[in-house]
Amino acid sequence: MPVPAPGLPEHVTIYEVGARDGLQNESAIVPVEVKAEFLHRLAAAGLRVLEATSFVHPKWVPQLADAGDLLRLLVRTDGVDYPVLVPNERGMDRALDAGVSHVAVFASATDTFAQRNLNSTLDSQFAMFEPVVKRALEGGLRVRGYVSMCFGDPWEGAVAPEQVAAVTRRLAEMGCHQISLGDTIGTGTPGHVDAVLDACVAAGVAVRQLAVHFHDTYGQALANTLAALRRGVRTVDASAGGLGGCPYAESATGNLATEDLVWMLDGLGIGHGVDLDALVATSVWMAERLGRPSPSRVVRALAGD
């Protein structure tokens, strides 16, 4: 029986990243037909935003080299959004050729991660994104911005909330309709979430433009999500079955599991539109194809693992 708590939203949008952020970290290549079926099952479970893939160069993320093939094979469900990640103008070309309507760009809150992940600097990374965002907006596409390393960096350590806010503001000024704040190595705690959100708002970014993307390295993902919801965030990134991490940060473990998030939202009486049983069955199905059990506690509990 749901037990609502004060100060929380009536509805939350779950931004499902399992097919992209989850599968990009697999050591073995997942067949494109399995990816297409995974997306179909996630849509059937009620998820309405499914990040499908990334048009990154196959050299860097070979697991997503089939991005074009996946989008051609994918049978889209009415009412479901299928955003894709585009790292540069070449990726934008491929996204436009594939007929997508929603793209995302990926920024860093720290200089070291920008150098390692984007071969850029904290300031010059925006020169990569500006033409991509401009072309997307001119083409009538929506653009999401990701900011990684918002709550800590494995090379630089603590990250000032004001530095995160400065990157977030620049993405908003470029035209990103939403910016997702990522705890890439999972070191954030609820008070830190408050500080980062406060800094973003003080920098002129409305809370309604912000989403959160937490990793559960230290078991803080749900606590941090709850803190964000109390501050007005209404979109939460999650990965079915807890798949994924970050291929460029070895200390990053899995994303917040969508099932664990849904269980918490159900307990709080917060709407989300997802059929938990169907979602658990989907994650069990994918775990069988990956050859290992799901790391999600809720999947293991409900599936009897």
C-alpha angles and dihedrals in degrees: 000000000000117000107196121212126210123260097030131120124257092227137022128197113225111212102204113211102168097108092053112020092031103046096038088075098055115119091216125054111256111220114253091234090059091050092051091049090047091055091046091053092046090053091048088054089061104261110144103188115054118173098214108190147314131258092217120142110278089231091068100037109018091173089072098043088111094063095121093045091049094054091048091050097042117106102211121221117224112255094020122117117215108194121184131204117244118190099186146350093288088055088049090054090054092046092052091048088053091053098238121167101199129045137176133211125206123224134174129231091207135057097227095052090046088055095046098040104029102022086235142095131258091262102033094051089081091064086065094051102041098074091042093052092043093053092046093051092045088053092052095252125141117237128210122193126213122202114196129199093028095147103033143340125222091223103034101032118208117030119211112241089225090059090053090048092052092055091044092051093051091053090049091049090051089059106265106155091206135019121203115209110214129208090200097179097031099240098128124112130195096267089051089052089055091050094050093047091047091052092049092051091046088053090057102262113133117231089233087066093055131091128177131228114191131184119208100221092130098025094259102115098100094041090051091047091053090050090052093049090052089055094054105268111146104180123067126185116221139162124227110248091004093279121169145024129185123302091206098050113057094194092060115102129184131328123250105286113244091221092054089050093048091050091054093045091049091051090053094046092243116150121234107151097236126132102223096199092052091047093050090049089052093051091047088051091051093045089056090054092048091048099236139081121267115262090218112113092210092051091051092047097047096038092049095239 
